[in-house]
Amino acid sequence: MSTASTPSSATTPASATVPGPSAPFDLDAYLARIGWRGAARADVATLRGVHAAHLRAIPFENLDALGGTAPALEPAAVVRKLLHERRGGYCYEQNTLLAMALERLGFAVTLLAARVVVGADGPTRRPRTHAVLLVRVPGDPRPYLADVGYGDVAGLLEAVPLRADVEFRVGPRRHRLVTVEHEGPLELWVLRAWVGGGWVDQYAFTLEPFVAADLEVMNWHVATNPRSPFSWRLTVRRTTDAGHLALDESRFTETRDDGRVFTRELAGEEDVRAVLEREFGIAAPATTRLSR
């Protein structure tokens, strides 16, 4: 991973704005869930390692929204579902859980909201519906962008420094952050990923802090709006040691790190449930409809 660049002049929020657990957070249970056996301290190596381990262990999924329910975002509910119930979640749940773990480890974390701009004709044409994290490491002047809730193969594998015009490489994944002009008063950052032989914008964000109440509004919209694909289309993702897995309705796709892609159509709901269990480690609720 390249780190040589001129630090951005952007200021960063000094205080955390992520929801704190209502009861002591069980850091040992979290580290066991993600399979992290490294150091449990607030440094860059731990931030990167925990980020990557979380992605590989806890799948991205929208089963609650698919069943017509906005997932609960209270810390205790997120912990119960993602740590103890053999489930995953989407960005609001995933990054809430990561934020709680990072704060317990000694990092300072600020919640940010991003606009997913893949396929859009500009960085401000879509609403802010994606949650990401800005992380400060003690003793390090550089803030880091962390995001374990994007789901896509173009997402970050590890947290990256908030630095413009530097390419970051982790395995086959290539990313860069850029700043672009817009009408707002704050600097607008865009995360780009190398996809199909070119740089593709993934999401755009400013450093304006958001709070748990903002997540509740975004969560309700994404889970219940009939125009939101998360309310009607089964979407499951998981990063593995060998690549990336994706389940879209009945289509299961495995993208290997060497570039090979394997896709097959599943036969029906029974087959979908078997793949959720075997490939993603998800025990789907019996009441959730998984096929049309």
WOHUWO-V757454 format. One line per field, one symbol per residue. ss: DSSP state (@ for helix, = for strand, . for the rest). phi: phi as a letter, one per 30 degrees, with the letter a starting at -180 (. if undefined). burial: b if it has 24 or more other ideal C-beta (glycine too) atoms within 12 Angstrom, else e. A space follows every 10 residues. Layout:
# WOHUWO-V757454
ss->???
phi->???
burial->???
This chain:
# WOHUWO-V757454
ss->.......... .......... ......@@@@ @@@@...... ...@@@@@@@ @@@@@@@..= =.@@@@.... ....@@@@@@ @@@@....=. @@@@@@@@@@ @@@@@..=== ======.... .........= ======.... ..====.... .........= =..=..==== ..======== .......=== =====..=== =====..... .@@@@@@@@@ @@@@....@@ @...=====. ..======.. ======.... =====...@@ @@@@@@@@@@ .......... ..
phi->.dbdadeddd dbdccdbcdc ddbedddddd dddcidcddc bdbdddeddd eddeedccdd abdddddibd edceeddddd ddccchbcac eddddddded dddddjdcbb dbbbcdceid cldbdcddbb cbbcbcceic dddbcbaccd iddddddbdb ddbdibdcbb hddbbacbcb dadddcdccb dcbdbhiadb dcabaccddc bedddedddd dddcdddddd dbcdbbbadb dclbcbbchc ccbccdddjd bbbbcddldd dddddeddcc iccdeddddc bd
burial->beeeeeebeb ebbeebbbbb beeebebeeb bebbebeeeb ebbbebbbbb bbbbbbbbbb bbbbbbeeeb bbbbbebbbb bbbebebbbb bbbbbbbbbb bbbbbebbbb bbbbbbbbee eebbeeebbb bbbbbbbeee ebbbbbbbbb bbbbbbbbbb bbbbebbbeb bebbbbbbbb eeeeeebbbb bbbeeeeeeb bbbbbbbbbb bbebbeebbe ebbeeeebeb bebbbbbbbb eebbbbbbbb bbbbbeeeee eeeeebeeee ebbebbeebb bbebeeebeb ee
